[in-house]
Amino acid sequence: MNHYYRCSCPQGYRVGANGQTCQDIDECAEHNIDCGPDMMCFNTRGKFECVETPCPPNYDRDPTTGFCRLECEKANIACPPNSKYAEVLAFKMVALPSGIQAYQDLVRLSAYDHSGVHLPNTIFTIIENETGIPFRIRLEEGRGVLYTLQALDSSQDYRMKVNAVSVDNEQQTVQYSTKFLIYISVSEFPY
C-alpha cells in the first residue's frame, strides 16, 4: 500500500523547494507594496506591515535607502568636519521566527559616512526601548551587535532607538551621528 502526503503551510508562507519546509513569502517585494509617503513596507514572517517612518522637520528622505538625513546647511548645530550631514536616521526591520532564546544576536549595526565608508570608531547606545524586554549592545569589529537578555515572545513586535556616535581615531571629534530606529517582529511559527 502506497502512502502519499502533501505538505501545506500557513498563510503568508509557501512550501520550500524540498517540499518539506515552509518559507516566508516576501509580500513587499513580490507584490511591490507601496505603503505611501512616510511609510515603509516591513516584510514580517507570514505577512507584511506598513510602518510609519516619518522624517523629523528639516530632514530629507534619501530616495535610495529611505533613511532621513539632516544636511549640515539645515542643522542648527555644528556639523562634524568634512561631513555633508549632521545626522542620519536609519530604519532597521528584522523578522524573526519564534523560539528566540536569551543571549542570541539579533541585529548588526554599522555606521557609515556620507560617502558610504564604514566608521569603525563608533559607540552604540540604546536610548529608547518601548518593549520592557532588556536588550543590550556589544561592540564587535567596529559594529554594534544587538542581542536580548531574555527569550522573545512569539507573535510580538519590539521597537527601540539606538544612538551611534562615530569619532575620529583620537576620539576627540565627532565625525558622524546616526540614530537607528529598530523594528523587530517575532513570528508565531518556528520558521
C-alpha positions as CSV (number, residue, x, y, z in Angstrom):
1,M,0.0,0.0,0.0
2,N,1.4,3.4,-1.0
3,H,1.0,6.4,1.2
4,Y,1.2,9.8,-0.2
5,Y,1.4,13.1,1.7
6,R,1.4,16.7,0.7
7,C,2.8,19.4,2.9
8,S,1.0,22.7,3.4
9,C,2.0,25.9,5.1
10,P,0.2,28.7,6.9
11,Q,-1.0,31.8,5.0
12,G,2.0,34.0,4.1
13,Y,4.3,31.0,3.6
14,R,4.9,28.6,0.7
15,V,6.3,25.1,0.6
16,G,10.0,25.2,0.0
17,A,11.8,23.6,-2.9
18,N,12.4,20.4,-0.9
19,G,8.7,20.0,-0.4
20,Q,9.1,19.7,3.3
21,T,9.7,23.1,4.7
22,C,7.8,26.4,4.8
23,Q,9.4,29.6,3.5
24,D,8.2,33.1,4.1
25,I,6.7,35.0,1.1
26,D,8.2,38.5,0.8
27,E,4.9,40.3,0.1
28,C,6.7,43.7,0.0
29,A,8.9,42.6,-2.9
30,E,6.6,40.1,-4.7
31,H,3.6,42.4,-4.7
32,N,5.5,45.6,-5.0
33,I,3.7,47.1,-1.9
34,D,3.6,50.9,-1.8
35,C,2.8,52.0,1.7
36,G,2.7,55.7,0.8
37,P,4.7,58.7,2.0
38,D,6.5,58.4,5.3
39,M,5.9,54.7,5.4
40,M,8.0,51.6,4.7
41,C,6.9,48.1,3.9
42,F,8.1,45.7,6.5
43,N,8.0,42.0,5.5
44,T,7.3,40.1,8.7
45,R,7.2,36.3,8.7
46,G,3.9,35.3,7.2
47,K,2.6,38.8,6.4
48,F,3.7,42.4,5.9
49,E,3.1,45.7,7.7
50,C,3.3,49.3,6.7
51,V,5.4,51.0,9.3
52,E,5.4,54.8,9.9
53,T,8.9,56.2,9.2
54,P,8.4,60.0,9.1
55,C,11.4,62.2,8.8
56,P,11.7,64.9,11.5
57,P,11.5,68.6,10.5
58,N,14.4,69.8,8.3
59,Y,15.4,66.2,7.4
60,D,15.2,64.9,3.8
61,R,14.5,61.4,2.8
62,D,17.2,59.5,0.8
63,P,15.4,58.1,-2.2
64,T,17.6,55.0,-2.3
65,T,17.7,53.9,1.3
66,G,14.6,55.6,2.7
67,F,16.7,57.0,5.6
68,C,16.2,60.5,6.8
69,R,19.2,62.9,6.6
70,L,19.8,66.3,8.2
71,E,22.0,68.3,5.9
72,C,24.6,70.5,7.6
73,E,23.2,73.5,5.9
74,K,19.8,72.9,7.6
75,A,21.1,71.9,11.0
76,N,21.1,74.4,13.9
77,I,24.1,72.6,15.3
78,A,27.8,72.5,14.4
79,C,28.5,69.8,11.9
80,P,31.4,67.4,12.1
81,P,34.4,68.4,9.9
82,N,34.2,67.3,6.2
83,S,30.6,66.0,6.7
84,K,27.7,66.6,4.5
85,Y,25.1,65.5,7.1
86,A,24.7,66.4,10.7
87,E,22.7,63.3,11.4
88,V,21.1,60.3,9.7
89,L,18.0,58.5,10.9
90,A,18.2,54.9,9.7
91,F,15.4,52.3,9.9
92,K,16.2,48.6,10.5
93,M,13.5,46.0,10.3
94,V,14.1,42.4,11.4
95,A,11.6,39.5,11.1
96,L,12.5,36.5,13.3
97,P,11.0,33.0,13.8
98,S,9.6,32.1,17.2
99,G,11.9,30.4,19.6
100,I,14.5,33.2,20.0
101,Q,16.3,32.5,23.3
102,A,18.2,34.9,25.5
103,Y,21.7,36.0,24.5
104,Q,21.2,35.5,20.8
105,D,22.4,38.1,18.4
106,L,19.6,39.8,16.6
107,V,20.9,42.8,14.6
108,R,24.3,44.0,13.5
109,L,24.5,47.8,13.2
110,S,27.2,49.7,11.2
111,A,27.7,53.4,10.9
112,Y,28.8,54.9,7.5
113,D,29.7,58.4,6.5
114,H,28.0,60.3,3.6
115,S,30.4,58.6,1.1
116,G,29.5,55.1,2.3
117,V,32.7,54.5,4.2
118,H,32.4,52.3,7.3
119,L,33.2,54.2,10.5
120,P,34.7,51.7,12.9
121,N,35.2,54.0,15.9
122,T,31.5,54.1,16.8
123,I,29.8,54.0,20.2
124,F,26.3,52.4,20.2
125,T,23.8,53.2,22.9
126,I,20.2,52.1,23.3
127,I,18.4,55.4,24.1
128,E,14.8,54.2,23.9
129,N,13.2,50.8,24.4
130,E,9.5,50.6,24.4
131,T,9.3,46.8,24.9
132,G,10.1,46.1,28.5
133,I,12.5,43.3,27.3
134,P,16.1,44.1,28.1
135,F,18.2,44.4,25.0
136,R,22.0,45.1,25.1
137,I,24.6,46.1,22.5
138,R,28.2,44.9,22.4
139,L,30.9,46.2,20.1
140,E,32.4,43.7,17.6
141,E,34.9,44.8,15.0
142,G,33.6,48.3,14.8
143,R,29.9,47.3,14.7
144,G,27.2,47.2,17.3
145,V,25.6,43.8,17.9
146,L,22.1,44.0,19.4
147,Y,21.1,41.0,21.5
148,T,18.5,40.2,24.1
149,L,18.9,39.2,27.7
150,Q,15.6,37.3,27.7
151,A,13.7,35.0,25.3
152,L,11.5,36.9,23.0
153,D,7.7,36.2,22.9
154,S,6.3,34.8,19.7
155,S,3.8,36.9,17.8
156,Q,5.3,40.0,19.4
157,D,6.7,43.2,18.0
158,Y,9.6,45.2,19.6
159,R,10.8,48.7,18.8
160,M,13.8,50.6,20.0
161,K,16.1,53.5,19.2
162,V,19.9,53.3,19.2
163,N,22.2,56.2,19.0
164,A,25.5,55.7,17.2
165,V,28.2,58.3,17.5
166,S,31.3,57.9,15.3
167,V,34.5,59.6,16.5
168,D,37.9,60.1,14.9
169,N,40.9,57.9,15.8
170,E,41.9,60.2,18.7
171,Q,38.2,60.0,19.9
172,Q,38.2,63.8,20.3
173,T,36.0,64.9,17.4
174,V,32.6,63.5,16.4
175,Q,32.7,62.5,12.8
176,Y,29.1,61.4,12.3
177,S,25.9,60.7,14.2
178,T,23.4,58.1,13.3
179,K,20.1,57.1,15.0
180,F,18.7,53.7,14.3
181,L,15.0,53.0,14.7
182,I,14.8,49.2,15.0
183,Y,11.6,47.2,14.4
184,I,11.7,43.5,15.4
185,S,8.8,41.2,14.6
186,V,8.7,37.6,16.0
187,S,6.5,35.1,14.2
188,E,4.2,32.6,15.9
189,F,5.9,29.9,13.9
190,P,9.5,28.5,14.3
191,Y,10.2,29.1,10.6
